[in-house]
């Protein structure tokens, strides 16, 4: 069986209820890198993404909440304007720009 490689995805959510929002946020801290409060970078295998989405599906209300996932190209070119979101507990590799950090993560 061919070896799978991590791919990059951007996951964004809009959760209508505060307690559901907190639960979704807690789950996301185990899976991705926070780019903004409800926008996450996911360096995951496709099967891991499937598992994450199944977990989120159990937490959200599909009538009130919105979760979206966008695949990124293998080597994305990222432009960042303004100051980066600095959320508690989020640590990138050194002081490199996010594009260099992603390149280092993917090898």
Order of alpha helices (4+ residues) and beta strands (2+ residues): beta-alpha-beta-beta-alpha-beta-alpha
